[in-house]
């Protein structure tokens, strides 16, 4: 009986570990405020060529990605993107920047942000709306 109890105590943590999503990297993708925005400025974000979410200024989303090399970009890759080797259990922050182009505001690119900056920035922003999530298997708005 004691042996079964001891075995049960050691088996529980293994089962619990298998249920946690610890086999992913966490990526916060966000956009700070722009100088001026007209209407509903929003751009689709792609992961490895697949649209995963729309983001607009003052909003963020969280992508859970498998370890390995991935790239985040806009539909028009000429507007910028980032490519990186993502590691299990690590958290990353990617900021989308904007610039004025005449009377409009357009994306200016993607920047990897240091953790300290990213954590601070996210606290000032709102999550994207559920309707802006295109792939719920990757994108969420909370951990």
N, C-alpha and C positions, 0 to 999 in steps of 0.2 A: 504494500500500500504506500509506504513512504517513497519507494522508488518511482511509482507512478506519479505521485505528487511532485517530486523533484523534476521528473521529465516534463510534466505539464507546465511547471513554472518556467522552464527554459524554452518551451515551444511557443508560448504566447508572444514574446517579443519578435520572433521570426515571422509569425503570421502578421503581426501589426506592421512590421517593416515592409512586407510585400504589398500592403494596401496603400501605403503613402506614395505620392508621386515624386519620390526622391530620385527617379531616374531621368529627370528633365532639368533643363536650364530654364531660369525665369528671366524674361526680357520685358521690361517696361518700355513701351513706345509712347512718346508723348509730344505735345506741342504746347509751348508757352503762348502767351498773348502776342498778337501782332500789333503793329502801330495803328492800323485801322483795318477793320473788316467790314465788307459790304455783303449783306445777305448771309447765307449759310455756306461759308467757305469750308469745303470738306474735300479731302483727297483719299482715294483708296491706297492702302498699304499692302504690299505683296511680300510673301515669304517664298523664296525659291521659285518665283514665277506664278504663284497662286495667290489670288486676292484673299486676304484674311480679315480685314476690317477697314472701315472708313474712320479717319481721324480729322478733327478740326481743332483750331486753336483753343487753348485752355482745357484740353481733355487728354486722357491717356487710356491705354488698354494694356493688358498683360498677355504675353504669348508664352506658352510652355512648349519648348522645343527639345527635340532629341539632341543628345550630344553629337558634335560633329560640325562640319563647316556648313554655314547657311548664309544667305544674303537677304536683307530687307531692302526694299526699293519701292518707288512709285511706279505707276504704269509706264511712264516715260522714264526709262533708266538714265537718260541724259540729265534728268533733274537731280540725280544723286541717289546714293544708297550706301549700305555698309555690308561688308563681308567679313566674317569672323569665325573662328573655331570656338564653339560654345562647349562648356564643360558642365558635367552633371553637378547639380547642387549649387551652382554659381548664379548670381543675380547680376543682370546687366541693365543699363539705361541708355536708350537711344532717343535722342531729341531731334525732332523735325524742325528745321528753321524756315522762316519765310522772309520774303523781301518784297518791296514795292516795285511794281513794273508799270509805270504810268499811273493809271487810275485803278489798277488791280493789284492784288496781293497774290504772289505765286510762291510755291515751295522753293527753297534755296538749297536744300540738301539735308543729309542726315549726319548727326554727330554722336559718337560714343561719349558718354559723360562719365566722369568719375563718380563713384558711389555716393560720396558726400553731397555732390551737387544734385545728382538724380533723386536721391531721397528727399532733399529739401524741395526740389521742384515739384515732385509728385504730390506733396502735401498741399500745394497751392492750387491743384487742378481737380477736375471732376472726371469720373469715369465716362467713357463713351456710352451712348444709349444702346440698349440691347439690339435695336433694329440696325445698328451700324456694325454688328458682328456678322461677318460672312462665313466664318468657319469656327463653330463652337467647340470643335475637337482640339483647337489650338488656342483660341482667344477666350479670355475671361475678363471680368472687371474687378475681381477680388481674389485674394489668395486663399 
